[in-house]
Structures are given as C-alpha cells and as structure tokens.
Amino acid sequence: MAAKGNGRQPKYQRIAEALKQAIKAGEYGPGDRLPGENDLMATYEVARMTARQALGVLQNEGVAEARKGAGVFVRAFEPLRRRGVQRLAQEQWGEGRSIWAADIGDRELIVDQVAVTEALAPAAVAGVLGLGPDEPACVRSRRFVLEGKPVLLATSFLPADVVSGSVIAQEDTGPGGIYARLAELGCKPVHFREEIRSRMPSSEEAERLSLGAGTPVIVIVRTAFADGGRPVEVNEMILDSAAYVLEYDVEA
C-alpha cells in the first residue's frame, strides 16, 4: 500500500490518503481493522506520532472509529439519508406515520431520552414564536438512536398556551407525532422552513452523541407554520455529521 499525494503534503496526510484509497478499493471493508500505529510506522518509516495523526484523520472524517484496546476500524455504520422534503409531507404525518419513516426504511430507530417541560424559550426562539418575556413554551427534548448509535438531539419549542394539557405535553405524542396533534388542535402545519449550518459540538453534545474528537455537527432549525403564517413550533436538531446524508428532491 503506497502512500499517494503531493510530496508537499505532511506525511500523515499522505498516509491517511493511502488508507482511504485502500478502503475505497475494497482492501478494507466495513468493520475491518485498519493497520495499527506499529504497522504504519514500519510500512512508511515514520514516527509514532505521524502514524497516530494519520489514523486520527480517518476518525475525524468519520471514515473510521477507534475501539478501546482493539484498534481502529473502518466505520460500519451506514449513514442515514434524511429526505428533507418527503418527510414533511402531510400525507406522511397526516396518516399517522412518523416523519422518520421516510428516512429509515427497515432500520431500527428509537428515542431513548425524552424530557417534556414548560420553560421560557431562548430569546431568539421566543421571538419567532411571538412569545412575550414571561410566556412559557412547551419544551420537548429527545435523543434518537439508530441501530444502537446516537445520531440526533432534538429540542422542540411550542407555545404553551396552544399545547398545554394536550398529548403534545406528554412523552408519547401518538401516531403522526407533534404535527398530527397540532392539526387536531386546529393548528395544522401548512408550511415549513429549515435553516442548516455546521459547527463543532459542545462537550455535552459530543458526549450525548458519542462523537469522536474533531467531528462536527449539523444544526438544522425547523419552523412549522400554521394557516395565516403563525409559527407553532421551532425545532432545533443537532445531527452527527458523519451519520447523515441530507437529501432534497425538489421538482423544477
């Protein structure tokens, strides 16, 4: 396995490129153990730190993952394809299906952490929802786990005067989720807006998502609007960037 790349590249980057090319060529498949630091030191005649940096590149890019005491392995997790348009269609949640059903197919997704409370929303969120300084929001925080891997943290903010006492204020919102329940309350979402950016995670986010060092997150903030343009939900989602492909299929 020869290192490729521009000779002006640092050695660790050339080694990382060679490893990535070997993975693409099928020399190492999902779940296979990659050469360890000692192997890379002998093959490329480099110092341990250089070998460690090369493996670190693959981990930071989500190509590989370290297993304590076992080595570094090609990542076996298949990224989740998030279908940004189909998942929000009314025929999805309006017929009692989770919006996640458009993304996961036959894969197993669970919500392993749920917290529902009434609290003041952050100023920016309160401004979007039109809440006064003393008006609380219903706050729903969840962690989503796919095939045993945490992939998403989501926090929804809804006007408490709309949803208090409804199923939305409970942990299980029932078939079709929040949007089906909003429709029953006369606040059916008719329009959605999503804003997307990326950043490095906080230490709490990295811990809750089990992120490797250097892994960024994708932040999606979705606002749901009812008839008349009234915002009825702001949902801030923190995604493991290595676990997702964002797909938007839009008719011309």
GUKEZA-854833 format. One record per residue (C-alpha): x negated, y, z negated; residue in one letter. Coordinates in steps of 0.25 Angstrom, whole numbers, padded with zeros to 4 digits, always signed. Layout:
N
XYZA/...
***
This chain:
252
+0000+0000+0000M/-0008+0012+0005A/-0005+0026+0000A/+0001+0035+0010K/+0002+0050+0011G/-0006+0063+0013N/-0020+0062+0007G/-0018+0075+0000R/-0007+0069-0008Q/-0010+0065-0022P/-0014+0050-0023K/-0002+0047-0032Y/+0008+0053-0021Q/+0001+0044-0010R/+0003+0032-0019I/+0017+0036-0022A/+0020+0037-0007E/+0014+0024-0004A/+0023+0017-0015L/+0035+0024-0009K/+0031+0019+0005Q/+0030+0005-0001A/+0043+0006-0007I/+0050+0011+0006K/+0043+0000+0014A/+0049-0011+0004G/+0036-0015-0002E/+0043-0012-0016Y/+0058-0013-0017G/+0068-0008-0027P/+0064-0013-0041G/+0049-0017-0037D/+0038-0014-0046R/+0028-0004-0039L/+0013-0005-0041P/+0009+0000-0055G/-0002+0010-0058E/-0013+0000-0059N/-0009-0005-0045D/-0009+0009-0039L/-0022+0012-0046M/-0029+0000-0039A/-0022+0002-0025T/-0024+0017-0024Y/-0037+0018-0033E/-0030+0029-0041V/-0030+0033-0056A/-0018+0028-0064R/-0012+0042-0065M/-0011+0042-0050T/-0004+0029-0049A/+0005+0033-0060R/+0009+0046-0053Q/+0011+0038-0040A/+0021+0029-0047L/+0027+0042-0054G/+0030+0048-0041V/+0039+0036-0037L/+0046+0036-0051Q/+0049+0051-0049N/+0055+0050-0036E/+0064+0039-0040G/+0057+0028-0032V/+0052+0020-0043A/+0055+0018-0058E/+0046+0015-0070A/+0049+0003-0079R/+0043+0004-0092K/+0032-0007-0094G/+0035-0013-0080A/+0030-0003-0069G/+0036+0006-0058V/+0047+0000-0049F/+0054+0004-0037V/+0067+0010-0041R/+0078+0000-0038A/+0090+0009-0041F/+0098+0013-0028E/+0101+0028-0028P/+0116+0031-0030L/+0121+0038-0017R/+0130+0049-0022R/+0141+0052-0012R/+0143+0067-0015G/+0156+0069-0006V/+0163+0055-0007Q/+0162+0054-0022R/+0170+0067-0024L/+0181+0064-0014A/+0195+0064-0020Q/+0198+0050-0015E/+0187+0045-0024Q/+0191+0050-0038W/+0205+0053-0034G/+0207+0038-0032E/+0201+0034-0046G/+0187+0031-0041R/+0175+0037-0047S/+0167+0046-0039I/+0155+0037-0041W/+0162+0026-0033A/+0157+0034-0020A/+0143+0032-0025D/+0140+0019-0032I/+0147+0008-0024G/+0146-0005-0031D/+0135+0000-0041R/+0138+0001-0056E/+0139+0015-0061L/+0143+0018-0076I/+0144+0030-0085V/+0136+0027-0097D/+0137+0040-0105Q/+0149+0049-0106V/+0152+0061-0114A/+0164+0070-0114V/+0166+0082-0122T/+0171+0097-0122E/+0160+0107-0122A/+0156+0121-0116L/+0150+0119-0102A/+0137+0125-0097P/+0139+0139-0093A/+0138+0136-0078A/+0148+0125-0079V/+0158+0133-0087A/+0157+0144-0076G/+0160+0134-0065V/+0172+0128-0073L/+0177+0142-0077G/+0176+0139-0092L/+0175+0150-0102G/+0164+0151-0112P/+0172+0143-0123D/+0179+0134-0113E/+0174+0120-0114P/+0172+0109-0103A/+0175+0095-0104C/+0161+0089-0102V/+0159+0075-0097R/+0144+0069-0097S/+0141+0056-0091R/+0129+0047-0087R/+0131+0038-0075F/+0123+0025-0074V/+0121+0017-0061L/+0116+0003-0062E/+0110+0006-0075G/+0103+0019-0071K/+0108+0032-0076P/+0110+0041-0063V/+0119+0053-0067L/+0122+0062-0078L/+0135+0070-0076A/+0142+0081-0084T/+0156+0086-0080S/+0162+0099-0086F/+0177+0101-0084L/+0186+0111-0090P/+0190+0106-0104A/+0204+0113-0102D/+0207+0105-0090V/+0202+0091-0095V/+0203+0091-0110S/+0212+0079-0114G/+0211+0072-0101S/+0203+0060-0097V/+0192+0068-0092I/+0189+0071-0106A/+0187+0057-0109Q/+0175+0048-0105E/+0182+0040-0095D/+0190+0048-0085T/+0196+0037-0078G/+0197+0033-0063P/+0193+0044-0054G/+0185+0051-0065G/+0186+0066-0068I/+0191+0071-0055Y/+0203+0061-0055A/+0206+0066-0069R/+0205+0081-0065L/+0215+0078-0054A/+0225+0073-0064E/+0223+0086-0072L/+0227+0094-0060G/+0212+0098-0057C/+0209+0089-0045K/+0195+0092-0040P/+0196+0096-0025V/+0182+0101-0023H/+0168+0098-0028F/+0155+0106-0027R/+0142+0099-0031E/+0128+0106-0033E/+0116+0098-0032I/+0102+0101-0037R/+0090+0093-0043S/+0081+0095-0055R/+0073+0088-0065M/+0081+0082-0077P/+0081+0086-0091S/+0075+0076-0101S/+0089+0072-0105E/+0094+0069-0091E/+0081+0061-0088A/+0083+0053-0100E/+0098+0050-0097R/+0096+0047-0082L/+0083+0039-0085S/+0075+0047-0075L/+0060+0045-0072G/+0051+0056-0074A/+0052+0067-0063G/+0065+0062-0058T/+0074+0074-0055P/+0089+0074-0056V/+0100+0079-0046I/+0110+0088-0052V/+0124+0089-0046I/+0134+0098-0051V/+0148+0096-0046R/+0160+0105-0048T/+0174+0100-0046A/+0185+0110-0041F/+0200+0108-0042A/+0210+0116-0034D/+0208+0131-0034G/+0193+0129-0036G/+0194+0127-0051R/+0181+0119-0055P/+0185+0107-0064V/+0172+0100-0066E/+0157+0103-0066V/+0149+0090-0066N/+0134+0091-0068E/+0127+0078-0063M/+0113+0074-0065I/+0108+0063-0056L/+0095+0055-0056D/+0090+0060-0042S/+0083+0046-0040A/+0097+0039-0042A/+0105+0047-0031Y/+0107+0050-0017V/+0116+0061-0014L/+0125+0059-0002E/+0134+0069+0004Y/+0142+0065+0016D/+0149+0077+0022V/+0158+0078+0035E/+0153+0088+0044A/
***
